[in-house]
Amino acid sequence: MITTSLRTALPTIAAKHYTIEMIRDEARQLIESGLVSRHQPIFTLCGYIAAREWPLIESELEQYDYLLRDCIGDLLTCETWSED
């Protein structure tokens, strides 16, 4: 009897981990470019992030007690202002 081992090579999908700092940086860039406002809900960011990545981002936000209805500005706790 000949036995063969059949292994199907499945593509491994490494889940990218988003840190709260990465999310804050993305939000800051979108605000600075004028695409979103600090006063819009965090949920607005999903329009600028790939849908497949959004659950990972949601999970990270939840770990830091952010709700999707919170303002994007709430993410940016430490901002520096320069005088015009």
Secondary structure in CASP SS format (residue, H / E / C, confidence):
PFRMAT SS
TARGET T0000
AUTHOR 0000-0000-0000
METHOD secondary structure of the structure
MODEL  1
M C 1.00
I C 1.00
T C 1.00
T C 1.00
S C 1.00
L C 1.00
R C 1.00
T C 1.00
A C 1.00
L C 1.00
P C 1.00
T C 1.00
I C 1.00
A C 1.00
A C 1.00
K C 1.00
H C 1.00
Y C 1.00
T C 1.00
I H 1.00
E H 1.00
M H 1.00
I H 1.00
R H 1.00
D H 1.00
E H 1.00
A H 1.00
R H 1.00
Q H 1.00
L H 1.00
I H 1.00
E H 1.00
S C 1.00
G C 1.00
L C 1.00
V C 1.00
S C 1.00
R C 1.00
H C 1.00
Q C 1.00
P E 1.00
I H 1.00
F H 1.00
T H 1.00
L H 1.00
C H 1.00
G H 1.00
Y H 1.00
I C 1.00
A C 1.00
A H 1.00
R H 1.00
E H 1.00
W H 1.00
P H 1.00
L H 1.00
I H 1.00
E H 1.00
S H 1.00
E H 1.00
L H 1.00
E H 1.00
Q H 1.00
Y C 1.00
D C 1.00
Y C 1.00
L C 1.00
L C 1.00
R C 1.00
D C 1.00
C E 1.00
I H 1.00
G H 1.00
D H 1.00
L H 1.00
L C 1.00
T C 1.00
C C 1.00
E C 1.00
T C 1.00
W C 1.00
S C 1.00
E C 1.00
D C 1.00
END
